[in-house]
């Protein structure tokens, strides 16, 4: 359907001029199809409640979009090529929108450029901006990026352009002033990863870095294979090491090792850290001052020494390894002069050694009994403990299959792969997906209220995956349908013991607590975590759940705790998901699939004084499958 058949002829003519107008011509930008020969198009409002009007009836001075509260969830316009065709934008790098807000309420405006494909897989690039009344902003979508992050896109096959806002609770009014293709280079540079682990030093190619000396410090060398020479003349001085462009990508390790020499005549006692926008690592110190002429290793660990208060949520400072601003060498509180040479800085991930109690007992004293153990030594599923088929509420792209849960070498393996399947192995199921994965939970099989829950798990390396070890309320058959049985309100809680986004790299995950349902009353808090792996690549993660207290342990170390009367008092089941996506992940890369989550064991203990009749196996439970 062509433009003139959608809207009145006068407005159609206006849109052809106004929508595609550009203020100034430059060598790096071209009018969007000013004479309408190269890119024929159709323009649709997203609903009949979205009104399109010329900003000025007599001149091509912009397009007004008016959205009422009845105009739907994402009101705006869709610009489409002729039916059955695509646009080829491969000669351009970006699409630029100039837009202004005409209404009273602030709006969050987005522009999205689409590829064909299943919407569940988000085949688009998008960028957004918040506009207060009267604000005028440019929104630029660079092809291959969404929200400033790399994201797959085929500029040769563009199926739609969308300009929209959030739901118009009180009505919204926007003015599109121009829309054009451009050739300006993307400002988003990939973050810089160490080469063979080396930020500084190493035998291979060196990274071009800049050194920012502060408060009287001096720095020389550090590029072209040279060591870094630093002189501190007093306290509170520092040298920040930054890549020449963008930020540091430190995902492939959890420690930075500074090999340093004291080249001065007095003892040196420098400190070091890594910093990011959300927070810094702990400050690393030497065990004792470094004597003149001596060498030592100063190690910055991303693993925090102190347990985090999970109740503070994002108020907890947290170092973001995938976008670190700087690696910093500091004088500490030393009053005297220090002359230091840094021969190398290397990102490492040494295997961790676990305390002897891990896997054998809970981390605190008490009269404990082992109430649930799964060692996965059989080659088939123990259906008294686990189910494989279940609703998938967590991603839109994958389906569950029994064929994607394997048992071998004493491990359960959840496999995420690119394979079309029907959900839950049901050929008549209305849900299908291009990705198939494995799932395990004890819903309808086994529950416990309070105790210590522990698993040993190896996480996948493929990007874009989102495995987790967690608990959900399970009140039993008498509570009704699953959403009643697993309601996180009424005293219940979702415990995310280990929630991993593979885009963060192998040594970082999060722990979280969700409660009061998933509607408008929903609440959540938690803390980020770093963890090393043992020699076989596994992490041991545990939850100590007591009345009014939840404590998370990683590799036998307490990493987060939350003490509050709101801690769940409802019996819960165990869940292992292995889906794709998440809120801060990288896109799935089909070439790097399959992705594997290995579960070595699951063990649960109960303290004698907390045991109750709700604990244990549920032989009479019934599970009614959902269509999700």
N, C-alpha and C positions, 0 to 999 in steps of 0.2 A: 504494500500500500504506500502510495507516495504522499508527500507532505500536504499537498493541496487537498487531498481527500480526507485529511484528519482534522484540519482546522480551517476557518474561513480564509478565503483567498487573500484578503488584505493583510491578515496576521501572518499568513504563510509567507508572503513577500517580505514582510518586515523581518521575520525570523531568519530568512536567508541572508539578509543584510546585517541585522543586529547581532544575532548569535555569533556570527563569524567575523565580526569587526575586530580590527587590531589598531591600537593607537599609533605606533610608529613601526615602520618597516626596518628590519636589520638584516645583516647577512646571515645571522644564525636562526632566523625564524621566518616562517612563511604563513601567510594568511591561511586560515582553514578554508580551503576550497572556495575562494572568494567568487569565482565565476561558475561554481557548481558543475564543473565538468569532470574533475578527477575523483571526487568523493560524493556521489549522490547519496542522499540520506532521507530518513523518515524520523520525525520527532513526535514522541508520544508523552503525554502526562502519565504518571504512574497510576492515577485513578481519575474518575470523572469528578472527584471533589478537589482536584488540583487545577487551579485556574492559571492560564498563561495569558499575559497581556503585554503589549508594547509599553516600554517605559515612557515613550513620547509618541503619540499617535501619528505625528507628521514626520519624524526623523528616526533613523536607525540608531537609537540611543540606548539600547539594552532591552533585555527581556525580564519581565517581572513574573515570579512564580509565587502564587498565593496558595497556602495550604491551610485548610481548616482542621479542627480536631477530628473530623470524620474522614480525613484523607488517607488514613492507613498508617502503617508502622514506619515506612520510609518514603515520605512524599517527595516528589521531584519530577524529573524528566528522564526519558530514555531516548537516546539518539541511536538509530539503527541503520545499517546498510540495507539496500534493497533485499527483499526476501530471497534467501538461498545464497547470498553473497557475503564476502568478508572484505574489510579494508586492509590494505597493506601499508603499514606505517614504518616499514623497516628502514626507510631513508631518514627517519627522525629519531630523536632520543627521548622525547617527552611530549606531553600534552599540558598546556597551560590554561588555567581558568582564572579569570578575574571576576570576583563576586563581592557583593556588598549586602549588608543586612538593612532592611527597611522597617522591620517590626520592632516592637517594644522589648520582647523577651530575647535573651541570648539564644543563639542557635549553633549547632555543631554541623557544619556543612562538609560533605564528602564528594569527591569525584572518583569514579571507578571506571577502569578500562578493562573490558572483558575479552577473554578467549572463549571459544565454544567448549562445552564439556559439562560434566555433572557439577551442579552448583555446590554439592556437598564437599567437593574437593577444592572449592574456592579458586577457580581458574581465572584469577583477575589480579590486577594491581590497583591499589587504592591509596589515597592520601586525603587528609582532612584538616580542618581548621575551625577554631571556635570564634564566632563573631558576636560582639555586643552590638547594640543598636548603633547604626551609623558606621560600623567598621567596614573597611574595604580591604580585601586581601587577595593575594594570588595563591592558588592551590596548584601545585605542579606534580603530576604523576610522571616519574621517570620510569621508562619501560625496563622491567626487570627488578623493580623495587616496590615494596608495600610498606607504608609507615616507616620509611627510611631504612628498611632492612632488605637485603637481597631476597627476591622471590621470583620463581620461574615465570616467564612470559614469552609468548611468540608474537612479536610485533608484525609479522607477516599475515596474521590471521586474527584480526580484531572484529569481534561480533557485536559489540555495543559500547556506548559511553553512557554512564549514568551520573547525574548530579542530583543529590538528595540530602535530606536532613533526617534527624530523629523525629519521632512522633510529635505532631503539633498539638500539644496539650491545650494551648491557648490561641492557636493560630500563629502562622509564621509568614513572613514576606521577604523574599530574596530578589536581588537584581543580578542577573548575569550580564556583565559588561562586555566580555570577550571570551573566546575559546579558540585556541590556535595550537598548531603543531610547532615544535621547536627543535633545534639541533644543539642546544647548550649541553655541555658534558655533565654527567651526573656528579653532584657534590658528595655523594656517599661513597667513600673509599672503604674497601675491606679492611677490617682490623688486622694488625700485623702480628703474626704468630712467630715465636722464636724459631730459628733454623737449627734443626737437630737439638732443640731444647735451649740453644744459646741465645740469650739477649745480648750478651757481650762476650767476645772471645770465641773459641771454637776454631776448627781447622777449615771450615767451609766459607761460603759467602756470608758477608757480614751485613747487618741491617743498618741502614742510615738512621742515626738517632740525633736528637738534640738534647743538650744538657743545660738545665736551667738552675743556675747557682743563686741562692737566696741568702740575704742577711749577712753578706760578707764572705761567704764561701767562694772558692775558685775551683774550676774544673778545666782540664785540658786532655786532649787525646780522646780515646773511646770510640773512634771510627777508623776505618781502613785497617783493621786488624791490630790497632794499638790498644794497650791497656788504658784504663782511665785513671788519671792522677787527680786527687782531690786534696785540697788544703782547707782545714777549718781553723779559724783563729779564735773561736769562742763558742759559747752555748747557743742553741736554737738556730744553728745554721744547717743548710741542707743543699743537696743537689738532686733535682728531679730528672729522671731519664725517661724521655718520651720518644715514640717513633716520629719520624719526619712528617708522616701523615696519619690521620685517624688515631686509633687507640690500640692498646695491646690486647691480643687474644691469647689468654693464658689458660685455656681450657684443658690442655693436655698434661697437666700436672697440678700438684697442690703445694709445692714448696719451691722457693727461689733460693739457690745457693750462691752466696757472694764469696768468691775466693779473694781474700784481701791480704795485703802485706803492709806492715808499718814501715814506711820509708823515712820516718822522721827520727828525732833524737829523744822524744819523750813518749811515754806510754799512750796508746790510743784506745779509745773505747767507743767506737761508732755504733749507731743503731740503724735499723732499716725497716721499711714497710712497703706495701703496695697499696695504691689508692684508687678509688673509683667514685663515681658520682653519688652512689648510695652509701658508701662507707669505705673504711680502710681495713686492712688486716691488723692483727695484733702487731705491736712493735717488737722486732727481734733484737736481742742483746747477746753479747758474748758472755761466756761464763766468768771470764776475768779479763782485765785490760790486757791489750796486746803489747808486748815489750818491743822496743826498737829492733828492727831486723827480723822479727818473727812473722809467721803467716798463720792464718786461721780461716775457718769457714763460718760465716754469719748466715743463718738460715731463717728466712721468712716463711712461716707456715700459714696457709689459708684456713687451717683448722683452728678455731678459736679455743683459747685456754679455758675460758669461763663458759658455763652453761647459759644459754639465752633464756630470757623470760618470754615464753611464747605468748603470754597475754599482751605484750606490747606490740605484737604484729610488726608492721612495716616501720614502726618507730625504732625498732632495733636497727642500728647501723649494720650494713652487710656489704662485704666486698663482692663486686660482680666481676668474676674472672674473665668473662667473654668481652668485656669492654672496660678494661682497666685504664685509667688516665695516666698513671705514672708509676714507676718504680723509684723509690726514694732512699738515698743514703743520707744519714743525719749525724750531726755532731753529738747528739744527746745533750746532757747537762754539763759536759766537760768545759771547764773554764780555760784550760790551756790550749795551745796550738796542737793540731793533729795533722800529720802528713800521711796520706793513705793511698796505696795503689790497688785498684781493683783489676785483677787479671781476667776474671770471668764472672758472669752471672748466668746461671743455668736453671731452667725450669725442670724439676724432677718429680718423680712419684715413687718413692721407695716403698716396698711392701711393708705393711704394718704387722706388728706382733700383738696378738690379742691377749688380754688377761686370761688366766687359767680358768676362771669361773664361767666364761662365755660358753654357752651351749649346754652347761651342766646344771645350772641353778639360776634363780633370779639374782639381781645385783644387790639386794638388800636382805638383811637377816629376817627370819620368820619361820613359822611352821608351814613349809611349802610342800605341795604334792604335784607331781607331773600329771596333768589331767588330759592332755592331748599331745600326741606325737605322730608326725608323719615324716618318714625317712625316704619315701618314694623308692623303696627297694624292689617293689613288684614291677612287672612290665605292663600292668593294666591299672586303670583307675579304681580306687577304693570308693565305691558309690555310697558307702555308709558315712563317708566324710565329705565328699565333694560332689558338686554338679559342674557340668561343662556347658550346658545349654541354659541361657538366661537372657533377659532383655539387655540390650546395649543402650544405655542412656548417655554414654560418654563421648562418642564421636559419631559423625554422620557417614563415615566412609567404609568402616569395616564391619564384618559379620563374624560370628563365632562358629567354629567347627571343631568337632571331636578329633578330626585329622590333624589339627594344629596344636594338639597337646600330646607330647611324646614322653615316654618314660624309659630312660636308659642310663646306665652307669650310676644308678642311685640318685637320679635327678628327675624332676619334672621340667619339661622344656615347653615354654609357650612360644609359638612361632608366628611371627607377623610377616606375611608375604603378599606379593601382588598376584592375586588369584580371584577370579570371579566365583562367587558362591551364593547360595541361598542361606539366610540366617538360620542358625541352629540345625544345619543339615536337613532342613525341611524343604523339599522341592516345591511345596505349595505355599511357602511363606511369602508374604507380600514384600518383605524386605530383602533386597539383594545388595551386594557390594563388590567393588573391584578389588578390595583387600580383604583377606581372611586372616583371622588370628585365633589364639587360644585364650581360654578363660577358666578360672577356678574360683569357686566360693563354697562356703559351708552353709549357705542359706537353706533352711528346712532340714538340715542334717545335724548341726552341732552349734551350740552357743555357750557363752560364759559371760558372767558379769563380774568384773574386776579380775585382777591377776597380772601375770607377766607373760607377754606374747612376743615370741622371737622367731626370726627366720634368717637363713643364710642364702644370699641371692647374688647372682651375677647378672649385670645389666647389659642391654644391647648397645652396640656401637653405631648402628645406622641412624642417621639424623631423622628428626621429626617424630620419634616414638615417645610414648608416654606410659610406661609401666608403673605400677604402684602396688604396695602392700598396705592394706588398710582394714578397718573394722567398720561395720554399720549395725545399727540396732536391728534386732530380730525378735519380735515379741511373740511369734508363734501364730498358729492357725486361728486361734480365737480372736486375734486382733483384726482379722479381715483380709483385704487385699494387700498386695505387697507394699504399696505406698503407705498404708497404715502400719503394717508390721515394721517397716523400716523408717518411719517418720523420725526426723532428727529434732522435732519439737517434743514436748511432753517429757522432758528429762533425757531424751536421746541425744546422740552426738555422732558425727562422722569423725573417726580418728584416722588421719592420713599419717601413717607411721613413716613410710618412705614413698615419696612421690617424685618421680624422676622424669625430667624433660631431657632427652638425649642431646638436644641442641646446646645444653649447658656444658657438655663434656662429661667424662666418666666419673668425676670426683665431686660433683655437686648435686644436691637434691633439696627438697623442701619437706617440712613436716607441718601439718595444719590440723585445725579443729573447726568443723562446721556445725552450726546448731541453729535451733529455732526455725527449722524448715528451709525450703529453697525459694520461698516467695519474697514478698516485700519485707518480711521480718527476719530474713536470713542474716546471720552473722558469721564471721570467720576470723581466725587469728592463727598465728603460727610463727615459724622461724626458718631461715635458710640454714643449710648444713653443708659442710665439706667433710669428706671421708676418704682415707686411703683404702687400698685393696690389700687383701692378703696375697700370699705368693701364687695362689690359684686364680686371682682376680675377683674374689668374692667380698661382699660387705655383709656384716651381721647387724641387723637392725632390730630393735626391741622397744616395746612400750610397757612401762610399769603403770598400771591403772588401779588406783585406789580411790576410796571415797574422797572427793574433793581434790584429787591430785592426779596429774598425768605427767610422766617423765619419759623422754625419748632417749634411748641409748644407741650409739653407733660404734661398732667394734669394741664394745665394752666400756665406752666413755659416755658419760652424761653430756648431751648436747643441747637439750631444751627441756624446760619444765613449765607447767602452768598449774597454779594452786588457786582454786576457786570453787565455790559451792555449785557452779554450773557444770562441772565435770559430769559426764553421763552417769546415770544410775540404772541404765537399761541394758539387759543382756544383749550381746552382739555376736555377729558371725564374722568369719575371716574371708577376705576377698583378695584375689590377685587379678588385676586387669593388665592388659598389654595392648593398648589402643594407640591411635595416632593423634597428633595435634597437641593440644594444650595451649595455654595463654601466652607463652613466651618462647615458642619453639622455632626451629628451622623447618622448612618444607621437607616433606618426605622425598627421598631420592630413590626412585625405583631401582636404579642400577646398584644400590648398596643393600638392597633387600635380598634374602630374608633377614629379619632381626630376631634375635633370640634372647629370651629371659630364662635363666636357669634357676630353679629353686632346689636347693640341696636338702633343706629340712624346714619343718615348722614345728615348734614346741611351745606348749603353753603350760604354765603352772598356776595353781590356785593356793591362796593362803587359807589355812584351816578356818580361821574365824570369819572369813568372808564367803565361804562356800554356802550355796543355797540350792533349793530344789529346782531353780531355773537352769542351773548349769548342766552341760553334758549333751549327750546324743538325743536326738528328737525322732525316735523311730516311727511315731504316728503322724509326723508332720506331712502336710501335703503342699506341693508347690504348683501353683497355677501359672503357666507361662503367659507372658505378655506378648503382644505383637511388636514390641519395640525392637 
